[in-house]
Amino acid sequence: MIQFITIPKYITKVQTSPEIQPIYYSKYDSKGISKTWTYDNDDDSNNRDLGGDKYDPIRENFSGPPYELPAPKTKILKLLKGNLEWNKQGYLADKESGERLIANSRRAGKPSYDPISGNRIISANSTGRQAKYKNAIKDFYRPFIKDQLEPIDRDLFPVRLEMYMHTVVNRNGNLFDLSNLWFYRKYFEDVLFEVDPPIIPDDNVKFITDHRGPTLIPIDDWEDREIKFEFHQDNRDEIDNHEFWNS
C-alpha cells in the first residue's frame, strides 16, 4: 500500500438554506380569497363545552365536507373560545398580545438541510442544487486530504484506489444500496488533483485504473462511521506490459 486516508463522521446532509422563514396562519388562500368558514354567535351550541366529546365545533362551524380549515383544530378551538383572533391582515393572532401564530414553528429560524444520496444528486432539478451537493462534500474532504495525504510519486502510477465504508447497516430500519454511494468516491477523486500540491495529476485512467465501489464494513454505532481510502500500485501484467503506461 502506498498510503491511506481515514475520514471520520462523513457528512450525510447538505445545508440548502441558512434559515427557514416563518409561515403564519392566514384565513386567505394564495390568491387572497377568504377560506370558507362560519361561526354563529347566536347559536345555542355555543353554550356547550367546546371541548366535549359529544360536541364537535369544527364540524358544526365549518363548511364541508371536506372541511377547509385555515389552521389546525387545536388553534380553531382557541379561536372559537375567544383566545385567538384574526387580525386586520387576516393572520391568526393571540387576542391579548396581538402576536401572530407561526405555522411552521418547529422549523422556522433554523437552517434547511437535504439528505445526500446518489439518486438525489442525479435527479436534482437544477445544476445549482447539484453543485451545492458536490461543493459541500468536496469542501468536507479538503482538510482531511491536506492533513493525511502526500503527493504520489509518478513512478508509482497507475494506482488502485480502494474504498471502505464503515457504516451502520440498518440505521433507522432503512437499508441502502452501496452503488448509490458513488458520489463519495467521485468527489474524493476530484479533490485529489484540486488541492495544492495535488495528490495525483488527474483522475483519468492514466493514473487510476481500478475504480471499485465501496466495500462495506458494518459497525454498530453511527458516531463511529468513517470512510477509508487506500492507494495501491496497480502492477498487473496487463498494465505493466501495455504501451500506454510505458510510453
N, C-alpha and C positions, 0 to 999 in steps of 0.2 A: 504494500500500500504506500502511495506517495504521501498523502496527508488526508485528514478528515476534519469535518466541522460538525458541531452539535448545536442545534438551535432549539432552546427550551421554550415552552409555552407559546408555540406558534399561533399566530392570530387566526381567528375563525370568523371575524366580522369586521366590517369596514364602516367608519363613520361617514354618513352621507349628507348630514346637515348639522351645523353646530348647535341649533336649538329649535325645538318644535314650538311653533306659535300656538297660543291658546285659542280654542274654539268655544264660543259662547252659545248657550241655548237660545234659540230665536224662534218666535212664533211665525216667522215668514220663511218661505222656501227660497231657493236660489234665484227665483225670478221676482222676488219681492211680494208674492201673493200670500195672503194670510192663510195659515193652516187651519182647516175647519175644526172648530171645537166650540161648544156652548156650555154655559153654566147658568141656571135659572135661580136667582137668589130667593124667589118666592116659592120654590119647590119645597114641599113638606119633607122631602127626603133629606134636606139639609139638617133637620133636627136629629137625624140618626147618626150613630157613631160612624165617622168616615173610615175608621179602621176595622170595623166589624166584619165578621165572616160572612154575614148574610147580605151585606150592602157593598156593592161594587160601584163607587162613584165614577170610576174611569169608564165603565161600560154604560152608565146612565147619562154621563155628561159629554161623551164624545161620539161623533157620528161614526157610522160604520155598519157592518164590518167591511174591510179591516179598519181598525181604529188608528187614525193617523195622529200620533202623539208628538208634540214638539219637544218633549222631554221625557225622561224615564218616569215610571209610575210613582216612585217614591217622591220625586220632585213635584209631580202633578198633585199628589195628595196634599203636600205642604202648600201648594198654590191654592187649592180649594179650601183649605183651612184658614188661609189668610196670612201664612208666614212668609210667602213669597208673592211677587207681583211681576207683571210685565211692565218694564219701564217705557218711557216715551219712544225709545228707539226700537222697541219690540223685543228686548232681551229680558230673559228671566233673571230677576234680581231679588236680593234679600230686602224685605219690606222696611226694615229699620235702618240698615246701613246703606242700602242702595247699591251694594256691591254685586256685580254680575256673577252668575254661576258659570264655572268653566266646565264644558262638556268632556274635555279630554284632560282632566286634572292629573291623571296618573302619568301622562307623557309630556304635558306642556312644560316648557322651560328646560327640557332635557335633550341631549343630543340624540339624533336618529341614527340607527345602525342597520346595515343589511348583512345577513349571514352570507359567507362566501361559499360558493360551490362551482364546480366546473360548468354545470348546466346553467347556473345563473349568469355566469360570465358570458357564455356563448349566446344566451337569449336576451342579454341586456338590450333595452330598447333604444340605446343611444351610444355612440362612441365615447361620449363624455363619461357615462357611467362605467363603461368597460375600462377606461383609463383610470378612473377613480379606484377600481378594484386593483388593477395592475400596479399603480403607483404606491398604493398603501402596502402591498405585500413586498415590493422591491425596497421601499424605504425601511420596512421592518428588518429585511435581511442585511442591509448595508453595514451596520455597526458590527454584526457578528462576523461577516466576511472580512472586514478590515482588521478585526481583532484576532481572528483564528487562522487565516489562510495567508500563504506566501505565493508569489508568482511561480508558476510551474516552469521548470527548465524545458527549453524547446526539444531537447534530446529525449524527453520522456513522452512526447506526444506520438500517436494519439492516446487518449485516456478513456477508460471506462468509468462512468460516474454512477455509483450505486446509491440508492436512496432507501432509507429505512424509516418507516413511520411508526413511532411509538405512541399508541393511542388506545383509548377505551373502545372496545368492540361494539357494545350496545348501549352507548350513553343515551339516557332518557328513553330507552327502549327502541331507538332508531338505528337500524343497520345502514351501512353505506357501501357504495361501490368504490373500490380502490382506484379504478380507472377515472373516476370523477375528481380525483385529487391531482390531476396532471399539472394544474397551474402552479402548484407549489414548486415543482421541479423546473418548469419552463421559465418562470420569472427568476428563479435562483440562477439558472444558467445565464440569463440576460445580465444580471448584476455582476457576474464573474468577469466580464470584459468591459463593464461600465465604470468600475471602481478605478481609482488611481493609487498605485500602479495596478494594471489589470492582472487578474489571476491567470486567465487564458487569453490568447489573442482574439478569439472569436468562438462562437458555439456551433460552428458548422462541422461537417463530417471530417474535415482535415484535422480537427483537434479533439472531437468527441465522437467515438464510433460505437458506443453502446448506450442506448437510451432505454434502460429498463424502467418499468413502472415501479411504484413504491412497494417495498416488501413490508408486510405488516408485522409489527412486534406488539402483541397485546399487553396492556397494562391495566391495573385496577383503579388507579387514582387519576382523574382528569388533570389535576395540577402537575402531574409528572409527565405530561405529554411533551414530546420533542421530535424533531426531525434530525436524522444523521445522514450526512452525505460523505461517501468515501471515494477518493480518487485512486484508481489503479491504472497502471500502464497496460495498454492493450497490446500484448505481444503474441497474438495469434499468428499462425503461419500465413493465413490469408492476408493479413495486414502487413506483416514483415516482408512478404515476397511480392507485394504489389507495388508497381512503379509509381503510383500516385503518392504514396507516403515515403518513397525513397528518391524522389526527384529533387 
